[in-house]
Amino acid sequence: MDFADYGAVIEQQEREQLLAHLQVKNSIDKPSAMECQECGDPIPQARQDAVQGCQYCAPCQSEKE
Ligand SMILES: [Zn+2]
């Protein structure tokens, strides 16, 4: 392996690490809301778990869809 190849491998690894980092960051940036962003009603824990990044209660969500 010459130096150029070695650099390419490192670059690839850094890219993958960055990508993994971004995916983790995205999932942290968008947690399910405790309360509906529309009406302020609490969102049940089961719904928060079922719908990743859930921001609305079921009635408000269905109105938006
Ligand atoms: Zn709502």
N, CA, C, O and the ligand as a Tripos MOL2 file, in Angstrom:
@<TRIPOS>MOLECULE
protein
  261   259    66     0     0
PROTEIN
NO_CHARGES

@<TRIPOS>ATOM
      1 N           0.8500   -1.2000    0.0000 N.3       1 MET1
      2 CA          0.0000    0.0000    0.0000 C.3       1 MET1
      3 C           0.8820    1.2460    0.0000 C.2       1 MET1
      4 O           1.7150    1.4100    0.8910 O.2       1 MET1
      5 N           0.7100    2.1230   -0.9870 N.am      2 ASP2
      6 CA          1.5130    3.3530   -0.9680 C.3       2 ASP2
      7 C           0.7850    4.4420   -0.1780 C.2       2 ASP2
      8 O          -0.3340    4.2520    0.2980 O.2       2 ASP2
      9 N           1.4340    5.5430   -0.0610 N.am      3 PHE3
     10 CA          0.9200    6.5950    0.8150 C.3       3 PHE3
     11 C          -0.4400    7.1350    0.3600 C.2       3 PHE3
     12 O          -1.3020    7.4560    1.1790 O.2       3 PHE3
     13 N          -0.6120    7.2270   -0.9620 N.am      4 ALA4
     14 CA         -1.8760    7.7440   -1.4970 C.3       4 ALA4
     15 C          -3.0420    6.8450   -1.1100 C.2       4 ALA4
     16 O          -4.1170    7.3260   -0.7520 O.2       4 ALA4
     17 N          -2.8180    5.5270   -1.1860 N.am      5 ASP5
     18 CA         -3.8700    4.5900   -0.8010 C.3       5 ASP5
     19 C          -4.1990    4.7260    0.6790 C.2       5 ASP5
     20 O          -5.3600    4.6980    1.0860 O.2       5 ASP5
     21 N          -3.1510    4.8720    1.4630 N.am      6 TYR6
     22 CA         -3.3400    4.9980    2.9040 C.3       6 TYR6
     23 C          -4.2040    6.2230    3.2200 C.2       6 TYR6
     24 O          -5.1040    6.1700    4.0590 O.2       6 TYR6
     25 N          -3.9100    7.3180    2.5310 N.am      7 GLY7
     26 CA         -4.6960    8.5360    2.7200 C.3       7 GLY7
     27 C          -6.1580    8.3210    2.3540 C.2       7 GLY7
     28 O          -7.0500    8.8280    3.0350 O.2       7 GLY7
     29 N          -6.4080    7.5800    1.2920 N.am      8 ALA8
     30 CA         -7.7770    7.3220    0.8520 C.3       8 ALA8
     31 C          -8.5380    6.4980    1.8830 C.2       8 ALA8
     32 O          -9.7250    6.7190    2.1260 O.2       8 ALA8
     33 N          -7.8300    5.5400    2.4850 N.am      9 VAL9
     34 CA         -8.4610    4.7040    3.5150 C.3       9 VAL9
     35 C          -8.8420    5.5530    4.7190 C.2       9 VAL9
     36 O          -9.9490    5.4410    5.2450 O.2       9 VAL9
     37 N          -7.9180    6.4010    5.1470 N.am     10 ILE10
     38 CA         -8.1950    7.2760    6.2880 C.3      10 ILE10
     39 C          -9.3890    8.1910    5.9800 C.2      10 ILE10
     40 O         -10.2700    8.3950    6.8150 O.2      10 ILE10
     41 N          -9.3900    8.7280    4.7670 N.am     11 GLU11
     42 CA        -10.4650    9.6280    4.3630 C.3      11 GLU11
     43 C         -11.8150    8.9200    4.4210 C.2      11 GLU11
     44 O         -12.8130    9.4710    4.8840 O.2      11 GLU11
     45 N         -11.8110    7.6760    3.9340 N.am     12 GLN12
     46 CA        -13.0350    6.8790    3.9350 C.3      12 GLN12
     47 C         -13.5150    6.6410    5.3660 C.2      12 GLN12
     48 O         -14.7060    6.7460    5.6590 O.2      12 GLN12
     49 N         -12.5620    6.3170    6.2590 N.am     13 GLN13
     50 CA        -12.9230    6.0540    7.6550 C.3      13 GLN13
     51 C         -13.4780    7.3110    8.3170 C.2      13 GLN13
     52 O         -14.4440    7.2510    9.0770 O.2      13 GLN13
     53 N         -12.8520    8.4500    8.0170 N.am     14 GLU14
     54 CA        -13.3240    9.7080    8.6040 C.3      14 GLU14
     55 C         -14.7280   10.0450    8.1130 C.2      14 GLU14
     56 O         -15.5680   10.5400    8.8650 O.2      14 GLU14
     57 N         -14.9570    9.7640    6.8320 N.am     15 ARG15
     58 CA        -16.2740   10.0360    6.2580 C.3      15 ARG15
     59 C         -17.3420    9.1820    6.9530 C.2      15 ARG15
     60 O         -18.4330    9.6570    7.2650 O.2      15 ARG15
     61 N         -17.0010    7.9200    7.1830 N.am     16 GLU16
     62 CA        -17.9590    7.0260    7.8250 C.3      16 GLU16
     63 C         -18.2200    7.4360    9.2710 C.2      16 GLU16
     64 O         -19.3480    7.3650    9.7580 O.2      16 GLU16
     65 N         -17.1600    7.8650    9.9440 N.am     17 GLN17
     66 CA        -17.3280    8.3170   11.3250 C.3      17 GLN17
     67 C         -18.1970    9.5570   11.3760 C.2      17 GLN17
     68 O         -19.0560    9.6880   12.2490 O.2      17 GLN17
     69 N         -17.9740   10.4710   10.4340 N.am     18 LEU18
     70 CA        -18.7440   11.7010   10.3650 C.3      18 LEU18
     71 C         -20.2170   11.3800   10.1160 C.2      18 LEU18
     72 O         -21.1140   11.9610   10.7270 O.2      18 LEU18
     73 N         -20.4330   10.4420    9.2050 N.am     19 LEU19
     74 CA        -21.7930   10.0400    8.8630 C.3      19 LEU19
     75 C         -22.4930    9.4370   10.0780 C.2      19 LEU19
     76 O         -23.6450    9.7610   10.3680 O.2      19 LEU19
     77 N         -21.7860    8.5600   10.7820 N.am     20 ALA20
     78 CA        -22.3530    7.9320   11.9690 C.3      20 ALA20
     79 C         -22.6710    8.9940   13.0110 C.2      20 ALA20
     80 O         -23.6890    8.9240   13.6990 O.2      20 ALA20
     81 N         -21.7920    9.9700   13.1150 N.am     21 HIS21
     82 CA        -21.9550   11.0740   14.0470 C.3      21 HIS21
     83 C         -23.2060   11.8780   13.7110 C.2      21 HIS21
     84 O         -23.9920   12.2220   14.5940 O.2      21 HIS21
     85 N         -23.3790   12.1700   12.4330 N.am     22 LEU22
     86 CA        -24.5340   12.9450   11.9930 C.3      22 LEU22
     87 C         -25.8290   12.1990   12.2650 C.2      22 LEU22
     88 O         -26.8290   12.8000   12.6580 O.2      22 LEU22
     89 N         -25.8110   10.8780   12.0540 N.am     23 GLN23
     90 CA        -27.0180   10.0900   12.2920 C.3      23 GLN23
     91 C         -27.3840   10.1130   13.7670 C.2      23 GLN23
     92 O         -28.5600   10.2160   14.1160 O.2      23 GLN23
     93 N         -26.3830   10.0170   14.6330 N.am     24 VAL24
     94 CA        -26.6380   10.0890   16.0670 C.3      24 VAL24
     95 C         -27.1760   11.4660   16.4210 C.2      24 VAL24
     96 O         -28.1360   11.5930   17.1810 O.2      24 VAL24
     97 N         -26.5480   12.5000   15.8620 N.am     25 LYS25
     98 CA        -26.9480   13.8670   16.1470 C.3      25 LYS25
     99 C         -28.3960   14.1170   15.7180 C.2      25 LYS25
    100 O         -29.1700   14.7510   16.4350 O.2      25 LYS25
    101 N         -28.7410   13.6080   14.5410 N.am     26 ASN26
    102 CA        -30.1050   13.7860   14.0540 C.3      26 ASN26
    103 C         -31.1240   13.1550   14.9870 C.2      26 ASN26
    104 O         -32.1780   13.7360   15.2470 O.2      26 ASN26
    105 N         -30.8160   11.9820   15.4850 N.am     27 SER27
    106 CA        -31.7760   11.3170   16.3520 C.3      27 SER27
    107 C         -31.8920   12.0510   17.6860 C.2      27 SER27
    108 O         -32.9380   12.0010   18.3330 O.2      27 SER27
    109 N         -30.8060   12.7430   18.1050 N.am     28 ILE28
    110 CA        -30.8700   13.5210   19.3460 C.3      28 ILE28
    111 C         -31.5890   14.8460   19.1000 C.2      28 ILE28
    112 O         -32.3320   15.3330   19.9520 O.2      28 ILE28
    113 N         -31.3520   15.4220   17.9130 N.am     29 ASP29
    114 CA        -31.9820   16.6930   17.5840 C.3      29 ASP29
    115 C         -33.4950   16.5990   17.5040 C.2      29 ASP29
    116 O         -34.2010   17.5820   17.7260 O.2      29 ASP29
    117 N         -33.9870   15.4110   17.1850 N.am     30 LYS30
    118 CA        -35.4200   15.2900   16.9900 C.3      30 LYS30
    119 C         -36.0320   14.2410   17.9140 C.2      30 LYS30
    120 O         -36.5000   13.1980   17.4570 O.2      30 LYS30
    121 N         -36.0250   14.5230   19.2110 N.am     31 PRO31
    122 CA        -36.6810   13.5930   20.1110 C.3      31 PRO31
    123 C         -38.1880   13.7770   20.0220 C.2      31 PRO31
    124 O         -38.6690   14.8190   19.5760 O.2      31 PRO31
    125 N         -38.9200   12.7750   20.4410 N.am     32 SER32
    126 CA        -40.3620   12.9490   20.5000 C.3      32 SER32
    127 C         -40.6880   14.0120   21.5400 C.2      32 SER32
    128 O         -40.0580   14.0720   22.5960 O.2      32 SER32
    129 N         -41.6710   14.8470   21.2380 N.am     33 ALA33
    130 CA        -42.0720   15.8900   22.1650 C.3      33 ALA33
    131 C         -42.8980   15.2890   23.3010 C.2      33 ALA33
    132 O         -43.6340   14.3210   23.1150 O.2      33 ALA33
    133 N         -42.7540   15.8930   24.4840 N.am     34 MET34
    134 CA        -43.5560   15.4610   25.6280 C.3      34 MET34
    135 C         -44.9980   15.9360   25.4700 C.2      34 MET34
    136 O         -45.9410   15.2870   25.9210 O.2      34 MET34
    137 N         -45.1390   17.0960   24.8130 N.am     35 GLU35
    138 CA        -46.4510   17.6940   24.6240 C.3      35 GLU35
    139 C         -46.6640   17.9940   23.1490 C.2      35 GLU35
    140 O         -45.7080   18.2400   22.4140 O.2      35 GLU35
    141 N         -47.9000   17.9740   22.7280 N.am     36 CYS36
    142 CA        -48.2460   18.2900   21.3530 C.3      36 CYS36
    143 C         -47.8390   19.7310   21.0430 C.2      36 CYS36
    144 O         -48.1500   20.6490   21.8020 O.2      36 CYS36
    145 N         -47.1390   19.9210   19.9150 N.am     37 GLN37
    146 CA        -46.6870   21.2610   19.5310 C.3      37 GLN37
    147 C         -47.8500   22.0960   18.9760 C.2      37 GLN37
    148 O         -47.7100   23.2980   18.7490 O.2      37 GLN37
    149 N         -48.9610   21.4600   18.7690 N.am     38 GLU38
    150 CA        -50.1260   22.1450   18.2190 C.3      38 GLU38
    151 C         -51.0720   22.5930   19.3500 C.2      38 GLU38
    152 O         -51.3780   23.7790   19.4760 O.2      38 GLU38
    153 N         -51.5200   21.6460   20.1540 N.am     39 CYS39
    154 CA        -52.5410   21.9600   21.1720 C.3      39 CYS39
    155 C         -52.0000   21.9130   22.5960 C.2      39 CYS39
    156 O         -52.6770   22.3490   23.5280 O.2      39 CYS39
    157 N         -50.7860   21.3870   22.7770 N.am     40 GLY40
    158 CA        -50.1890   21.3660   24.1100 C.3      40 GLY40
    159 C         -50.6040   20.1900   24.9730 C.2      40 GLY40
    160 O         -50.1770   20.0880   26.1230 O.2      40 GLY40
    161 N         -51.4290   19.3010   24.4380 N.am     41 ASP41
    162 CA        -51.8110   18.1090   25.1950 C.3      41 ASP41
    163 C         -50.6010   17.2050   25.3760 C.2      41 ASP41
    164 O         -49.7490   17.1250   24.4920 O.2      41 ASP41
    165 N         -50.5190   16.5310   26.5040 N.am     42 PRO42
    166 CA        -49.4060   15.5780   26.6720 C.3      42 PRO42
    167 C         -49.5080   14.4360   25.6670 C.2      42 PRO42
    168 O         -50.5950   13.9340   25.3830 O.2      42 PRO42
    169 N         -48.3600   14.0370   25.1380 N.am     43 ILE43
    170 CA        -48.3290   12.9080   24.2070 C.3      43 ILE43
    171 C         -48.0030   11.6580   25.0110 C.2      43 ILE43
    172 O         -46.9920   11.6230   25.7120 O.2      43 ILE43
    173 N         -48.8380   10.6390   24.9210 N.am     44 PRO44
    174 CA        -48.5880    9.4100   25.6970 C.3      44 PRO44
    175 C         -47.2060    8.8310   25.3970 C.2      44 PRO44
    176 O         -46.7270    8.8860   24.2640 O.2      44 PRO44
    177 N         -46.5790    8.2780   26.4290 N.am     45 GLN45
    178 CA        -45.2470    7.6950   26.2640 C.3      45 GLN45
    179 C         -45.2320    6.6570   25.1520 C.2      45 GLN45
    180 O         -44.2720    6.5790   24.3860 O.2      45 GLN45
    181 N         -46.2900    5.8630   25.0620 N.am     46 ALA46
    182 CA        -46.3600    4.8150   24.0390 C.3      46 ALA46
    183 C         -46.2890    5.4270   22.6370 C.2      46 ALA46
    184 O         -45.6610    4.8690   21.7370 O.2      46 ALA46
    185 N         -46.9400    6.5780   22.4680 N.am     47 ARG47
    186 CA        -46.9180    7.2490   21.1580 C.3      47 ARG47
    187 C         -45.5350    7.8460   20.8940 C.2      47 ARG47
    188 O         -45.0300    7.7830   19.7730 O.2      47 ARG47
    189 N         -44.9290    8.4230   21.9270 N.am     48 GLN48
    190 CA        -43.5680    8.9680   21.7770 C.3      48 GLN48
    191 C         -42.5980    7.8880   21.3320 C.2      48 GLN48
    192 O         -41.7140    8.1190   20.5060 O.2      48 GLN48
    193 N         -42.7870    6.6950   21.9030 N.am     49 ASP49
    194 CA        -41.8900    5.5890   21.5610 C.3      49 ASP49
    195 C         -42.1890    5.0500   20.1650 C.2      49 ASP49
    196 O         -41.2750    4.6880   19.4220 O.2      49 ASP49
    197 N         -43.4630    4.9990   19.8160 N.am     50 ALA50
    198 CA        -43.8650    4.3950   18.5420 C.3      50 ALA50
    199 C         -43.5300    5.2880   17.3560 C.2      50 ALA50
    200 O         -43.1500    4.8030   16.2910 O.2      50 ALA50
    201 N         -43.6730    6.6030   17.5480 N.am     51 VAL51
    202 CA        -43.4480    7.5440   16.4520 C.3      51 VAL51
    203 C         -42.1880    8.3410   16.7440 C.2      51 VAL51
    204 O         -42.1930    9.2390   17.5870 O.2      51 VAL51
    205 N         -41.0960    8.0060   16.0370 N.am     52 GLN52
    206 CA        -39.8320    8.6870   16.2880 C.3      52 GLN52
    207 C         -39.9250   10.1480   15.8610 C.2      52 GLN52
    208 O         -40.3270   10.4480   14.7370 O.2      52 GLN52
    209 N         -39.5550   11.0470   16.7550 N.am     53 GLY53
    210 CA        -39.6120   12.4660   16.4500 C.3      53 GLY53
    211 C         -41.0240   13.0160   16.4490 C.2      53 GLY53
    212 O         -41.3030   14.0730   15.8830 O.2      53 GLY53
    213 N         -41.8980   12.2810   17.0880 N.am     54 CYS54
    214 CA        -43.3080   12.6720   17.1740 C.3      54 CYS54
    215 C         -43.4500   14.0550   17.8290 C.2      54 CYS54
    216 O         -42.8910   14.2940   18.8990 O.2      54 CYS54
    217 N         -44.1900   14.9520   17.1950 N.am     55 GLN55
    218 CA        -44.3490   16.3110   17.7110 C.3      55 GLN55
    219 C         -45.8040   16.6610   18.0310 C.2      55 GLN55
    220 O         -46.0800   17.6890   18.6490 O.2      55 GLN55
    221 N         -46.7180   15.8090   17.6100 N.am     56 TYR56
    222 CA        -48.1360   16.1280   17.7830 C.3      56 TYR56
    223 C         -48.8960   14.9640   18.3880 C.2      56 TYR56
    224 O         -48.4980   13.8080   18.2400 O.2      56 TYR56
    225 N         -49.9880   15.2680   19.0680 N.am     57 CYS57
    226 CA        -50.8610   14.2170   19.5590 C.3      57 CYS57
    227 C         -51.5800   13.5800   18.3730 C.2      57 CYS57
    228 O         -51.5580   14.1170   17.2660 O.2      57 CYS57
    229 N         -52.2090   12.4480   18.6070 N.am     58 ALA58
    230 CA        -52.8300   11.7020   17.5070 C.3      58 ALA58
    231 C         -53.8750   12.5260   16.7440 C.2      58 ALA58
    232 O         -53.8440   12.5280   15.5130 O.2      58 ALA58
    233 N         -54.8010   13.2270   17.4180 N.am     59 PRO59
    234 CA        -55.8010   14.0190   16.6740 C.3      59 PRO59
    235 C         -55.1690   15.1140   15.8140 C.2      59 PRO59
    236 O         -55.5700   15.2950   14.6640 O.2      59 PRO59
    237 N         -54.1760   15.8580   16.3560 N.am     60 CYS60
    238 CA        -53.5320   16.9190   15.5810 C.3      60 CYS60
    239 C         -52.7530   16.3340   14.4110 C.2      60 CYS60
    240 O         -52.7550   16.8910   13.3130 O.2      60 CYS60
    241 N         -52.0830   15.2030   14.6500 N.am     61 GLN61
    242 CA        -51.3070   14.5760   13.5840 C.3      61 GLN61
    243 C         -52.2330   14.1640   12.4430 C.2      61 GLN61
    244 O         -51.9090   14.3650   11.2730 O.2      61 GLN61
    245 N         -53.3700   13.5940   12.7820 N.am     62 SER62
    246 CA        -54.2810   13.1200   11.7260 C.3      62 SER62
    247 C         -54.8830   14.2970   10.9620 C.2      62 SER62
    248 O         -55.2120   14.1670    9.7830 O.2      62 SER62
    249 N         -55.0290   15.4460   11.6270 N.am     63 GLU63
    250 CA        -55.5090   16.6320   10.9220 C.3      63 GLU63
    251 C         -54.4730   17.1260    9.9140 C.2      63 GLU63
    252 O         -54.8110   17.6740    8.8640 O.2      63 GLU63
    253 N         -53.1810   16.9150   10.2680 N.am     64 LYS64
    254 CA        -52.1040   17.3900    9.3840 C.3      64 LYS64
    255 C         -51.8970   16.4810    8.1940 C.2      64 LYS64
    256 O         -51.3690   16.9080    7.1670 O.2      64 LYS64
    257 N         -52.3110   15.2210    8.3220 N.am     65 GLU65
    258 CA        -52.0410   14.2720    7.2360 C.3      65 GLU65
    259 C         -53.1630   14.2350    6.2160 C.2      65 GLU65
    260 O         -53.0870   13.4870    5.2410 O.2      65 GLU65
    261 ZN        -52.5630   18.1130   19.6810 Zn       66 ZN66
@<TRIPOS>BOND
     1     1     2 1
     2     2     3 1
     3     3     4 2
     4     3     5 am
     5     5     6 1
     6     6     7 1
     7     7     8 2
     8     7     9 am
     9     9    10 1
    10    10    11 1
    11    11    12 2
    12    11    13 am
    13    13    14 1
    14    14    15 1
    15    15    16 2
    16    15    17 am
    17    17    18 1
    18    18    19 1
    19    19    20 2
    20    19    21 am
    21    21    22 1
    22    22    23 1
    23    23    24 2
    24    23    25 am
    25    25    26 1
    26    26    27 1
    27    27    28 2
    28    27    29 am
    29    29    30 1
    30    30    31 1
    31    31    32 2
    32    31    33 am
    33    33    34 1
    34    34    35 1
    35    35    36 2
    36    35    37 am
    37    37    38 1
    38    38    39 1
    39    39    40 2
    40    39    41 am
    41    41    42 1
    42    42    43 1
    43    43    44 2
    44    43    45 am
    45    45    46 1
    46    46    47 1
    47    47    48 2
    48    47    49 am
    49    49    50 1
    50    50    51 1
    51    51    52 2
    52    51    53 am
    53    53    54 1
    54    54    55 1
    55    55    56 2
    56    55    57 am
    57    57    58 1
    58    58    59 1
    59    59    60 2
    60    59    61 am
    61    61    62 1
    62    62    63 1
    63    63    64 2
    64    63    65 am
    65    65    66 1
    66    66    67 1
    67    67    68 2
    68    67    69 am
    69    69    70 1
    70    70    71 1
    71    71    72 2
    72    71    73 am
    73    73    74 1
    74    74    75 1
    75    75    76 2
    76    75    77 am
    77    77    78 1
    78    78    79 1
    79    79    80 2
    80    79    81 am
    81    81    82 1
    82    82    83 1
    83    83    84 2
    84    83    85 am
    85    85    86 1
    86    86    87 1
    87    87    88 2
    88    87    89 am
    89    89    90 1
    90    90    91 1
    91    91    92 2
    92    91    93 am
    93    93    94 1
    94    94    95 1
    95    95    96 2
    96    95    97 am
    97    97    98 1
    98    98    99 1
    99    99   100 2
   100    99   101 am
   101   101   102 1
   102   102   103 1
   103   103   104 2
   104   103   105 am
   105   105   106 1
   106   106   107 1
   107   107   108 2
   108   107   109 am
   109   109   110 1
   110   110   111 1
   111   111   112 2
   112   111   113 am
   113   113   114 1
   114   114   115 1
   115   115   116 2
   116   115   117 am
   117   117   118 1
   118   118   119 1
   119   119   120 2
   120   119   121 am
   121   121   122 1
   122   122   123 1
   123   123   124 2
   124   123   125 am
   125   125   126 1
   126   126   127 1
   127   127   128 2
   128   127   129 am
   129   129   130 1
   130   130   131 1
   131   131   132 2
   132   131   133 am
   133   133   134 1
   134   134   135 1
   135   135   136 2
   136   135   137 am
   137   137   138 1
   138   138   139 1
   139   139   140 2
   140   139   141 am
   141   141   142 1
   142   142   143 1
   143   143   144 2
   144   143   145 am
   145   145   146 1
   146   146   147 1
   147   147   148 2
   148   147   149 am
   149   149   150 1
   150   150   151 1
   151   151   152 2
   152   151   153 am
   153   153   154 1
   154   154   155 1
   155   155   156 2
   156   155   157 am
   157   157   158 1
   158   158   159 1
   159   159   160 2
   160   159   161 am
   161   161   162 1
   162   162   163 1
   163   163   164 2
   164   163   165 am
   165   165   166 1
   166   166   167 1
   167   167   168 2
   168   167   169 am
   169   169   170 1
   170   170   171 1
   171   171   172 2
   172   171   173 am
   173   173   174 1
   174   174   175 1
   175   175   176 2
   176   175   177 am
   177   177   178 1
   178   178   179 1
   179   179   180 2
   180   179   181 am
   181   181   182 1
   182   182   183 1
   183   183   184 2
   184   183   185 am
   185   185   186 1
   186   186   187 1
   187   187   188 2
   188   187   189 am
   189   189   190 1
   190   190   191 1
   191   191   192 2
   192   191   193 am
   193   193   194 1
   194   194   195 1
   195   195   196 2
   196   195   197 am
   197   197   198 1
   198   198   199 1
   199   199   200 2
   200   199   201 am
   201   201   202 1
   202   202   203 1
   203   203   204 2
   204   203   205 am
   205   205   206 1
   206   206   207 1
   207   207   208 2
   208   207   209 am
   209   209   210 1
   210   210   211 1
   211   211   212 2
   212   211   213 am
   213   213   214 1
   214   214   215 1
   215   215   216 2
   216   215   217 am
   217   217   218 1
   218   218   219 1
   219   219   220 2
   220   219   221 am
   221   221   222 1
   222   222   223 1
   223   223   224 2
   224   223   225 am
   225   225   226 1
   226   226   227 1
   227   227   228 2
   228   227   229 am
   229   229   230 1
   230   230   231 1
   231   231   232 2
   232   231   233 am
   233   233   234 1
   234   234   235 1
   235   235   236 2
   236   235   237 am
   237   237   238 1
   238   238   239 1
   239   239   240 2
   240   239   241 am
   241   241   242 1
   242   242   243 1
   243   243   244 2
   244   243   245 am
   245   245   246 1
   246   246   247 1
   247   247   248 2
   248   247   249 am
   249   249   250 1
   250   250   251 1
   251   251   252 2
   252   251   253 am
   253   253   254 1
   254   254   255 1
   255   255   256 2
   256   255   257 am
   257   257   258 1
   258   258   259 1
   259   259   260 2
@<TRIPOS>SUBSTRUCTURE
     1 MET1         2 RESIDUE 1 A MET
     2 ASP2         6 RESIDUE 1 A ASP
     3 PHE3        10 RESIDUE 1 A PHE
     4 ALA4        14 RESIDUE 1 A ALA
     5 ASP5        18 RESIDUE 1 A ASP
     6 TYR6        22 RESIDUE 1 A TYR
     7 GLY7        26 RESIDUE 1 A GLY
     8 ALA8        30 RESIDUE 1 A ALA
     9 VAL9        34 RESIDUE 1 A VAL
    10 ILE10       38 RESIDUE 1 A ILE
    11 GLU11       42 RESIDUE 1 A GLU
    12 GLN12       46 RESIDUE 1 A GLN
    13 GLN13       50 RESIDUE 1 A GLN
    14 GLU14       54 RESIDUE 1 A GLU
    15 ARG15       58 RESIDUE 1 A ARG
    16 GLU16       62 RESIDUE 1 A GLU
    17 GLN17       66 RESIDUE 1 A GLN
    18 LEU18       70 RESIDUE 1 A LEU
    19 LEU19       74 RESIDUE 1 A LEU
    20 ALA20       78 RESIDUE 1 A ALA
    21 HIS21       82 RESIDUE 1 A HIS
    22 LEU22       86 RESIDUE 1 A LEU
    23 GLN23       90 RESIDUE 1 A GLN
    24 VAL24       94 RESIDUE 1 A VAL
    25 LYS25       98 RESIDUE 1 A LYS
    26 ASN26      102 RESIDUE 1 A ASN
    27 SER27      106 RESIDUE 1 A SER
    28 ILE28      110 RESIDUE 1 A ILE
    29 ASP29      114 RESIDUE 1 A ASP
    30 LYS30      118 RESIDUE 1 A LYS
    31 PRO31      122 RESIDUE 1 A PRO
    32 SER32      126 RESIDUE 1 A SER
    33 ALA33      130 RESIDUE 1 A ALA
    34 MET34      134 RESIDUE 1 A MET
    35 GLU35      138 RESIDUE 1 A GLU
    36 CYS36      142 RESIDUE 1 A CYS
    37 GLN37      146 RESIDUE 1 A GLN
    38 GLU38      150 RESIDUE 1 A GLU
    39 CYS39      154 RESIDUE 1 A CYS
    40 GLY40      158 RESIDUE 1 A GLY
    41 ASP41      162 RESIDUE 1 A ASP
    42 PRO42      166 RESIDUE 1 A PRO
    43 ILE43      170 RESIDUE 1 A ILE
    44 PRO44      174 RESIDUE 1 A PRO
    45 GLN45      178 RESIDUE 1 A GLN
    46 ALA46      182 RESIDUE 1 A ALA
    47 ARG47      186 RESIDUE 1 A ARG
    48 GLN48      190 RESIDUE 1 A GLN
    49 ASP49      194 RESIDUE 1 A ASP
    50 ALA50      198 RESIDUE 1 A ALA
    51 VAL51      202 RESIDUE 1 A VAL
    52 GLN52      206 RESIDUE 1 A GLN
    53 GLY53      210 RESIDUE 1 A GLY
    54 CYS54      214 RESIDUE 1 A CYS
    55 GLN55      218 RESIDUE 1 A GLN
    56 TYR56      222 RESIDUE 1 A TYR
    57 CYS57      226 RESIDUE 1 A CYS
    58 ALA58      230 RESIDUE 1 A ALA
    59 PRO59      234 RESIDUE 1 A PRO
    60 CYS60      238 RESIDUE 1 A CYS
    61 GLN61      242 RESIDUE 1 A GLN
    62 SER62      246 RESIDUE 1 A SER
    63 GLU63      250 RESIDUE 1 A GLU
    64 LYS64      254 RESIDUE 1 A LYS
    65 GLU65      258 RESIDUE 1 A GLU
    66 ZN66       261 GROUP 0 **** ****
